[in-house]
Amino acid sequence: MRVLWIGFGQAGGKIADTMMGINNKLYSALAINTEQADLVGLDRIRDKVLIGRYLLKGRGVGADIDLAANIAEKALSQVMDRIDLLVRRHDPEVFWICAGLAGGTGAGGSFVLANELKRIYKNTPVYGMGIIPSVSGMPSDKEALTLSNTVKSFELWSHYFNNILLVDNQQYEQQHVSRESMEHWYHRVNYNLALTLTTLLSAGEIRPSPQEVFSSSEIIATMGMIGDISTIGHCAEEIKLKSRFWRGGMDPGTHELESIIERSVERSALTFPCDVSGARSAALIVKGRPKHLFTQAISVGKSRLEQLTTVGKVRYGDYPDRNSKYLSAITLVSGITDFSRLEQMKRRVAELGSESPAPEQTYTDGVQEPAAV
């Protein structure tokens, strides 16, 4: 699938940059930011747009969603001119805007751009990728701002995109790794996400062709055009190789593959933790060495996914890779209905608000005024 990735803000720019590092033949990319330094740090994206240059002097919006939306509105002609050039050059099948839901630039600017893209390119789907940040170890005031921004921007986004893929960074924390730097952590999360998505999006493009081709049209049909929310599940097991016998691994069989497929929709395997029952649509990609892609196991696993998601028919494709060290399943679930994670965030914001002490007040001539800060 030919995708034009649009990285909006710091988090979105890094993800789009990573996607280009995985596959720069199928993908094209544009980075948009109000912070000059964030654009400079992107190595693989050639097309970059700094917006709000004269108002902000390249210093960002400071997590202000409303200000970001206002600046994005004023910069639409500048951004759309650049997108038009990329569309003519690469003819993308979809636009995919990536941004952090808790920030300012991406959270506030993305839905403004999505609305304009849908207006101009009526037949091309506009998808969003919303990154929910981890708040572990944050001071309470920053945590409250982060969570409230996330909830607010999600509610705004839900009106403007054809589909939103949610990615919760809290899912990727490794509690047992105590010495991992933030830079390495972000790189690991972004790379694994990009690898999973690229496997899904390029399954129909590989040569020689797989037995069951999963084309771009099936991805679009699964994602839909009606504002659904999506999550992606991934489960992989290392296989036992004669050339690497000392590393161990499993002996792939029908039951092992069935289990991998079923576990790909467990909460811990999803980019956004939720109950997948009641979803509108789903699609499955099974990747591994051709001799391990057992037809019976895939059929049973697919039937099990249909039961778990209550989807009438799960779309399916295989991804044979003769050099793969893993047997894996990737499941795209669209039209999810369980947003308990977001409800949890709302409750946490309310808790933090009630814990905050009231500001001190001073009184002058009977008029109540805030104390000087």
C-alpha positions, 0 to 999 in steps of 0.5 A: 500500500502506498502511504503518504505519512504525515508526521505532525509534531514531535512524536508524529515526526519521529514515527513517520521518520522511522516508517521511512527507514523501514520502507522508502519505496512504498512510502513517502513522508512529510513532517510538520512542526512548530518547533524547528529543532524537532524538524532538524532531528529527522534524518529520513524525511526530506520534506519538512514544513515549519508552521507558525514561524513568525508568531512562535519563532520556531519554539513550539506551542507549549502543549496548547491544543487550541493555539496549535489548531489556530496556527494549523488553520492559518498555515493550511495553504502552505502545507497543502501546496507541499502535499499536492506536490507529493501526491503528484509525485507518489500517487498515495492510496491513503494519507496517514497523519501521526501525532501524539495526542497529549502534545500541542502541535500534533494534537491540535493541528492534525484534525485541522489538516485531516478535515482539509485533506478530506475536502480536497482529496475526496476519494482518498482515505485519511487515517490518523495514528494517535499516540497515547503517552506513558505517564509513569513517573510524571509529577501530578501537574504534568500528568493531569495536563498530559491526560486531559490533553489526550482525552480532549484531542481524541474527542476532537479527532474522532469527528475528522478522520476516516479511521484512527489507529490508537497506540498506547505507549503504556503497553510497551513499558518494560518494568524489568528494564531499569536502565533503558534510556528514554531515547532507546525506549522511544526508538524501540517502540517506534521501530517495532510499531513501524515493522508491524505496520509495514508487514501488514501494509506490504503483505500484498506487495511482496514477490513472489506473491503469497498464496492468499494475497492481502491487497490494499483494497482489503486494508481500506475495507477493513479500516473503513471510511466512517470514523472507526477506531482501530487497534493492531495486535501482534504475537510472535514466537521464535522458531527452532533453527538447526543453524542456531540450535543453541538459541532454542525456540519452538517447533512450529506445529498446527496448535502452536500457530493456532495459539499465536493467532488467538494470542494476537488479540489479547489485551497485552498484545494490542497497540490499544488495550481493549476488549475486541468483541463487538468490533466492526471488522478485522483482518489477519496476516500470518508471517513465517517460513512457507512450510510453517504456514499450515492451512488448517491451523490458519483456518482454525485460528481465523475462526477463533478470531471471528468468535472473539471479535464477533466479526462475521468474516475476518479478512486474511493474507499470508506473508511467506518469508523463507529467512524468518526466525519467527512465526507471527500473527498480526491482527487489525481490529477496526470499529472497537467499542471498548474505551475503558482505557480512556474512561480511566484517564478521565477519572484520573484527571478528575482525581488529580484535579480534586487533589490540587490545592486551591490557589491562595487569594489576597484581598484588596479593598474588598475585591478578591484578586489572585496572589502574585506569582 
